[in-house]
């Protein structure tokens, strides 16, 4: 990389070499190379010294030796050529020794005389790095020599940190008065030269975004650039991408900072402690430095790429500065910050409160709690959890500690539901002893129920009801009652089932709890056969729920849409929520159930299995409790249709909470077990499973087709038995019930199977038309297959063959191997799992433009501005793109989209 570093200094290097060359011919010169820290001053000096046969004397000054007399001169005279000429010089001084004025004059004269004599034999190059850190006694010796080198073969080259007021103004003023003095000023590396340095170290194909990020993190500082490039090269070798600031970058930053001197170091430390709150006034107050000194130090740090507007160029830079300070100094600076900060966000106060070690007492608890709550609303879950834990430890009040624990668990459940369950026993005791407020008790009831502990949830509800004495408290208890009844409808009979919350009760709840209650109302509406109301309530919730309340509330709303047979809307919202920036892995897993079920109902078997696998293959079942049953059941049903019965059997053997059998989602599991028995020829077991599912649905008052078409499934199982009359009765009964187009189509298909061949065509025709509008490819393939057989039985072979081809094509697209075998397709033969065309071709022009820009890393707002559309339009297009391409979010968009335009 060195050649690129010198290419960036081509003009300066040429001037320096010209000056050194003239000195070699008896026209001595003094050159000062100035510039910000780590801009290549030493490299320029080294390059000049490498040419020619001059005797080179080198010294490096440091801040630690600035008060040691002759520390610099001691380095210069420690040279074999000079020692052989005048060995007595070494005896005239020792670094750190103070000399009398007479001895100082003699040393200067003898040193100058010796160097002039040495230059008479061969050219001499004297190089001094960081002369701004030099001791005064040594500078006096250098100045004595500098005045006398004009006609000698001596080149004196000094490197100095550029600053508004030089460290040694008298020394610099004297040099400037010399006719043979030259100054060469360097600037930081430009973005262009930084990019060349990066390509030399990382390869020629480095992305522009990476180069931009690299320059932002280094500011043209050569040492930072080298360190960061080294870290990135090491990280990229292990498969990582992007900007990776590691050990080399941190050490380069710290080294550059120390070379700036103690005052800039002090300013940087104060800026690191202040973080985003840093400004010149605060830095001045906390550091105790005057405005001019702070301004000059800030300029040095800014020119050197170490700070920009008192902000660090990369989080690793701030981190290494903080880690470099002692615990005592950190506490002192945080306390100082607390004294001077005014009108700042509470999380900033909390940061300094913790940093100062002031972590006990009611005041600290209040500050930490407010900070945690604010960060929770903003979706900064890790920091919010940390502050709430601090608040819990700071408080001595039992009720306050219990409330804080609930808030911390609410956050932890979004990140790791399994880990959060360790606190449920503690909170259950707190609830029974009356330490929890109604809103927190309501949360506890939901968590216990979702974790399969409905009995304990009911106990907490019973103990809390008498304590809810306000309208809001009673509304919270009613909401918890409804939620518990929905999760575990088997725990109570229909006569004890609670009614939905009234508008007045909803109005008494705060925003997040109100949306959760409306979502539960939507599920109840769907289960009571009011799909239009359920869909309207659910969409209202999904449009208004914020990130802090999105988890269980969104799941309930999506479930309501599915039970209302509004599959497409459920799919759109599930995809949108699962792909949003900032969604945790656990929240994404929570949305897997609705996504898997919606995909199953659209005949997208691969997507259903994939969505379920995010839970099943990554061992997240225990994280989700009872809600894990929905993705498991949907994935099992899809795998069966793909012919993967062994995989389905393995999933069905997964351990689940005992409370599943009394839960609403447990009905999905019963249905999946029935489907497995049906696919493996266990028709009696299949019928029993479907019948049990139906009995529970009727007993629980949730007998709606959007939950399960148990009558149709049971009737299909009876097709293979002797009680076909019962099958016909079940189908006739189902046809009298209200249902959506897809449910009616599935019912008509089985009705046709019970009919004579001559009467099968009409119901199957109607079913095929209905499924076309429902976009369920798999079920339509089954209907077309049955219709083909019906026409074949009627000897209308041309129509039968045409329908058979259509059924094969749809079955191949779905990957439905058992159905393909039934249709006579042979492995490897025509119609067998035909590869669909590139999915990108499914996109409209508008969707492709938006997807291309999103794949290139642009935000929705930027895309909207460039395409002159609204951000919501961009969001809608991306949702369609994710569904059509079968991806979870923008980070999974295929790379070929970037070049699609």
Steps between C-alpha positions, in 0.01 A plus 500: 500500500799731545516601136142632519584696815790669321300552181265708710799719597672513163534879485617534860750215463647660186551833681661326797738298283599811308587675827700200624678477166606867518623444854719220371661754267584744780177699519380398845132510585261477794161349409198486731232250391176605667156343499236335714573187696576185298478660157827349370765745627733225619451300180606805300810542713587131466462515124735799475757337727496179297655673197872582478797411717456760775586426861162493675442608858146431625303585813137458604358736762224408742283688747643295787856628430408862443621599846826302473785732390692372197275196448488582127874580470586180683331301220682694224852466637452128554635438151817305407618751239470793737643306792811401306562862402436664840465236774507768770148619401344199667669594823380859497136426582262237624127524423324661794813674632492877540816682383644833599474781243870463417465125450190551282684746276794264469270207410322699229828621350666158511194323354469752217875484429494118498204483262652755263823299500307181433315669214833595342564130445146383410155658482311487831124463543356577843141378545292585806145365539235682705718799577204661676575259789872591514667629815609865502872432557516277192312755292757763591774269369305438178443871452873567548572250224216618274643850479830359364401232247433736209834424330548149633394162365240460771126446464306539822144359468251547782143366519250693708133478587335800342316721746382859512747585774825300462622303801830694486414836343846654549670203336262512204534875464878470487480232232262706289754783498766279339542539126576129458186385689217331313159383623304218339140473616308173476127444509317179593457243225221587259209258443661409168835410652333319790311292244824417319655395829197279573508336157870430541431323828160343435485446126382701201129419534422672828144642500457876495286480814786329681748763379268776618465336839874449527573866433233605748665285767853627431465857375811457284714407803767269360544291814127455546467402134775242529354358821146480368609344171696241697197419715274476197741274314509265799121507543427452130724194496248336736200591283392826662422810296485875543693719742659295777685710756711277718820502699723668240259791452459548874873500563559739209236736638646494849853545365397799291317652793795474738730654240277807494604582856334518842254782428339344190497170689307666783252653260445166325437327832238754603336469156496121538323522835247755371424304183227659289461779757852634438539864403775753546340665804450172686848379415645827628302484827584139573865509390573827681679636190437844356322550171813569292677189624195282437458653155862432403491144636176435314655628178796264543268205557275596210787548255638164603173319429457415867188707562241677288285757676613331823356170373708189452545363147408146607352343816823303547692828530283625784509158661880482511522849650254407776678171567834681524384706798518384859176422683566790733540751217190371325291543812638849552416609144150349517435685826621822339266438208207458736581837658505697173243323281160665480186430298627174348311174437457284806705218351798736481462581870467128574818425306702744711323394819613142443846606385546707815418197714186665643286189469315477831199674646156616381636784284728266306216247467269768359759620247587149383133400474408803289799438273405135454140587420601763246745268326241222496259724311777578249571130449851508653437183693848413626561842656143515634541164672833604654354817651194325636726242665700785653179661623392170654828473692492865604154488656423377852121514459345155439211626283731716291742211455216272388376757248850547364544125470183476292621773266839332464339162429274662237813608316684174554206305359550683171864393494499161671168370636665190648747703705225731622298208640743468792336806656139377474501317835628813675234714333222249571578530871503879467160492331345276768628729773354808336827662393409529131288775351207379285676574169801294608285221638318487165833452322591224743175317429568509126857377542400213725224393261726517195760294685251222566433596863133587465412373849741744661378772267143440621616516863673834442189633326279392789733659757524827308133565428414627851801734492394666174300790644530756219337496157839454339596221739175314433549546124846343529353200682227461238761510223705236679188287546424510127860426406514199734171366364631526143831330569338219699131475408497144633555625854142630519167408345313717249266627772800646689667648195550877540345747263719734293603829658253782453598836348489658847733234640737543206504875552625450857812317382829663396599477134704177501255309721203634300647373173565162658139484620366601157712224343346249743154637417582440133583135570173463693307658212654255256427203726139616541444505124539874436794502253445851361510658846800285595696608191424869557605484867817305420616734226434800723732347761773416251497851361545662841702258715849632572814289533479486878161327485527319169582146623196328652263772379601452137481122537141526625405735215655270239323202653170689477558562129568131442191390692300759305626323183680813386815315400652750258482787749648280772786406268573861409514611862700198618760559229515870579542451874756223459717706266498830687835641610567444869281189535679254729551135405250398767235742370560375148450146631172615657373612159598162352165344598273735306745504209510121484121464527435768239749340261334161555160644414644648178652166401856631537628187671869594486433836667288335769775251581765773495301724737442211736863398482610834644353367824540124461851474359648766728364351822273794578196298604577555866529875436145535374307276738149421381530734199766265357219257416375710207823500292557136593153394385513697176848371415389142571201534267718650225768233538236228469378651173861505380528129580741553790310289752813407696580865556138561603516208743819639655339840551186347649721329758634832630429552873237764571337642816221283643264794481502479118202263503278767657636780280360655186817424304479140622210455255745562216723226640210254516420577138865451399509163677186404309661604170805287582280196576305556180819520291641182656181296450386504864147604414335413831764698691454789259124501551543487878738795495271711280193403703674588828599834351138565403362404839737741671414778257128453566543471875717811509268699274763556229355288220596715200657385170782753523636304795450148365278326246475197727177368344655498153819336627305236693281433197811453285633246750164315484532467120738216575271336759157347513297782658459709188157615615663681791739660252211626288325633809810691605538657155132595483528655846807699396328633190229653717755708690639839402851480355741673269576406136796274582313307769203454268728376222659240728156390616373467142800286403421241769125524425583406140697200623180371668295559183452277197737583206225674307436742786860584581571750224285791623633518858856452377460771236376740767784400730761560228363847432495588870859384551618703204391815684651371827840435341533156665707311245513171688128463567423609143734230373305244706168627367624493138630147555157390625333683213726323250400164647134601487518589128696184431223295664254683273721406200582865427867413463618820327380719786633250751850510346502880493399519866758234588777711345384805694488302825850361441636846430354643821610201706852530362510869588394414856744212531212271596664164429217269622253688281738478203527123547122475510490695172731247337814714481822301527818625666711674238226477244279771343320711758712380792599794723555731209738781588299823505642791308709760682281647769624848416292477184189491720559860605326793338713782360426718804580217742823426316615863519430518873659158565811596304553812709426318827747225410757774444458611861278807457239580764126523433512878536783536247324266256176697536676830435680370190190336351267787599263274693399476865688291755187288555494416127861385522412291806208339317715417198768344723242287679386362163862445396580304817197279448567434131870428548445298815741703715463634855630852450721738305817341636401177317428660161701332220811692397408484133225751572764771542582471131141435395439852374 
